[in-house]
Amino acid sequence: MAVTIESNSKEITIKLPIDSSLEDIQQILKYFTYIDLVGKSKAKQEQIDELAKEVNKGWWERNKDRFKGKPGFEDIV
């Protein structure tokens, strides 16, 4: 995919081929949004790690029954 980036004093223009998929463009836009939000965050890495741990634990508690009896998950209690 050939991407062209141009800039002037007012804006940055990113040109994509007309056959670029909408999915790819959506992913790029989501990434730009993520970068913007992360850049504004005042959270410390410790806080981010703790939040990730809490989220993962909650997800696992809600979903572990789906994995019981599956290969590789024999030790689930």
HUKA-V443796 format. One line per field, one symbol per residue. ss: DSSP state (H for helix, E for strand, C for the rest). phi: phi as a letter, one per 20 degrees, with the letter a starting at -180 (. if undefined). burial: I if it has 9 or more other ideal C-beta (glycine too) atoms within 8 Angstrom, else O. Layout:
BEGIN
ss: ???
phi: ???
burial: ???
END
This chain:
BEGIN
ss: CCCEEEECCCCEEEECCCCCCHHHHHHHHHHHHHHHHHHHCCCCHHHHHHHHHHHHHHHHHHHHHHCCCCCCCCCCC
phi: .eddccbbfdbdddddffeffffffffffffgfgfffffefdfeggffffffffffffffffdfffegnegncfefd
burial: OOOOOOOOOOOOOOOOOOOIOOOIIOOOOOOOOOOOOOOOOOOOOOOIOOIOOOOOOOOOOOOIOOIOOOOOIOOOO
END
